[in-house]
Each structure stands twice: as structure tokens, then as C-alpha cells.
Amino acid sequence: MKKKHIILILLILILAPVSFLLLSLATWDLAMSFQVKKLSSPPKNYFEITEEDFQKFPILKGIMEELENLSPSERKSYELDLKTGNELHSYLTKKQSETGSCSYTYCFKYKDDYYGAHMGTP
């Protein structure tokens, strides 16, 4: 076999899996999970969810309305597309950093109830 043929075969063997991986990543439906627990007592450090938050993240309003129906210590999980999940994560992380850390990634109050939440991949 000629040297050119060997190089061509090696390139194909290397580039084919890489191309497949890149194509697979581009077509996967990547998402983030927003897990929320209704707390039975107020956490030490928390922030409040406001109408301004709903204007920035309309999906948050629907989530908060659903969470009101939970009993204390009950949990609910929401799947968010990757872009929305990353934006919400950044926003809530900034709000939490202004109040101090809590035992969850985020601790917040909505109306008269308190919640603890984490963001991650499903």
C-alpha cells in the first residue's frame, strides 16, 4: 500500500467518529432541570420572586403558580431548554448572592411560601 493510501485511511478512521459526535451533539435536545421543594419554615437567607422576575422570565410565573399547590416538603421538577435554563440559573444565582448562601442553590419566597431549589441536568 502506498503512503498516501495509509494516510487517507487513517484520516477517515479519525474524522468519521469525530464527525458523528459533532452531528449527534448538534441534534440532541439538551435541557436543564429545575427542582423545587416547598419549605416548611423560612430559610436564613432568601430572596423574593417578584413581578419584575416574571417579566424577565415568563416561564417562572407558571412555575410559581404550580408550586403554590404543593404541600410543605413536597417537590416538583421542571425541564427547561438549555438556553432558558442557563439564563434563569445566572439570574437566580445573582439574586441569591445578594442575600447570602442557603442550604439549596436558591432559597426564595413567593407570596407567603418559601422554597429551596437546585438547577442541573436531567
Helices and strands as residue ranges (DSSP letters): H 3-27, E 31-39, E 47-48, H 51-56, H 58-67, E 75-81, H 82-97, E 106-110, E 113-120
